[in-house]
Amino acid sequence: MNTHSPVRRRALPALLTLGVTATVSLAAPDGAVAQAAFDVNTRPVSISWGPCPQDSDPPGRPPSPKARCATVKVPLDWSKPKGEKIGLFVARYPAADPAKRIGVLMSNPGGPGAPGADDALYADDPYDGYDPAIRERFDMIGFDPRGVGRSEGARCDESILDKIPARPRTAAEFERLRTLNGRLAQSCLRRTGPLAAHMDGESVARDMDAIRAALGERRISFIGHSYGTFLGERYARLFPGRLRALALDSALDPDRPDAERYLKDGSVSVNRTFKRLAAWCAGSAACALKGQDLAAVTDELFARADAGTLREPGRTGPTRKKVDADQLSTFLSGELSGWNPKSTARRLAALHTGKGEVNWISGPGDLAARLVLCRDFDFRIRDYAHYRAIRARVSKAAPHVRHNSQSLDLVLGCQGWTVPPKPRPARAQGDLPPVLVVNATDDKATPLAGARRMARSFPNASLRTVNTVGHWMYSLPEPRRRIDAYLLGRTD
């Protein structure tokens, strides 16, 4: 999962709302109309395709001229299907060869809370799009999840974010964090309305089935990346018989881990990547710390940070700015999220010697992630003593990095959130197709331990691991080939 989602295509500005009037057969021209049954306990809906908005802010390439866009209306609260409706922005890129058309391939890029319509808007992009074989056989369907992007986006008082302690160090700071998180949640409810309490994965999965029904499709194929794999799992749990194929790339743990397990899995993954870096450094002349024990160097940096003697490096020597242990963990988490060992070793050497440059990563947090994640997972921590105990056990499990800063940001963001976690939905009866799960061996956002649990959650699933450091395996040629072969090869 990546809260700064690696959405492969440029996000578009808010668009005009397109009317919902008639269901269009996806194999037919835009003017052809065919009514579809809408079997989700509400009245039938329909969909009317029209031109897609142009990408003008900031200036950039327009969407494919073949893409068409629409808005689908769905219940705001799925427990009240006849109640208030909200609009979902949906984009479609039609199959290039209708005679060979398999059906619909729906997608979600993750986030949580990232727009997803770009998958269809830019399906034929030569750099970020889908291969011709996929575009030939499938109608590509992308959508912006509820409360996100062009689907009636959520609004909150973002000024509160800057006041929230990033890493509470006392019981008073921990309580302040919880209080401010609660105020932030309430601001979302005030400014957005009840939608802010209904952006969970189950609701989005039900939206996906509403889109399927509006399209007139009996079944869909689905590819989810990062947090999109969680949506795929929820859809499979609720609507198993409506899936033709399910490909899950960089898979999230579907078992609602508590704060400690979630943080531990992510931190152990970063620590594994550190060990990979240490092994590279021991055997490469390009390592700036060649000949030194990288683990010992980093452990010493943490000891200096704990003692208050670690300083930011400068061009001629250490500056006067202190670096604390949490900053050091955040630096390591960011550096080790990808694989650029030469650069990472050079920056570690700069910290070690005091001479050089280090890039610090910080931010106020991600509101969309809170609105989604704090409903889907139960990360609640009892009190500051419980928090410190969790941190100590996680640091012991990941001694060279101490914690995964992204995971800790997400856990802390849910403390005091006033909209409580939503129960996991029951598994519906029905036959699932074989499922494909693909994951990197070293991924700080979706650790391999969670991907293994994802694969085990299905009666028939294959887990394919890629021996690499990174996230979003579909961006790599071999995993992409394997996923595409699976999607094309599934038989009805």
Secondary structure, 3 states (H helix, E strand, C coil): CCCCCCCCCCCCCCCCCCCCCCCCCCCCCCCCCCCCCCCCCCCCCCCCCECCCCCECCECCCCCCCCEEEEEEEECCCCCCCCCEEEEEEEEECCCCHHHCCEEEEEECCCCCCCCCHHHHCCCCCCCCCCHHHHHHEEEEEECCCCCCCCCCCCCCHHHHHHCCCCCCCHHHHHHHHHHHHHHHHHHHHHHCHHHHCCCHHHHHHHHHHHHHHHCCCCEEEEEECHHHHHHHHHHHHCHHHEEEEEEECCCCCCCCCHHHHHHHHHHHHHHHHHHHHHHHHHCCCCCCCCCCHHHHHHHHHHHHHHCCCECCECCCCCCCECCHHHHHHHHHHHCCCCCHHHHHHHHHHHHHCECCCCCCCCCCCHHHHHHHHHHCCCCCCCHHHHHHHHHHHHHHCCCCCCCHHHHHHHHHCCCCCCCCCCCCCCCCCCCCCEEEEEEEECCCCCHHHHHHHHHCCCCEEEEEEEEECCCHHHCHHHHHHHHHHHHHCCC
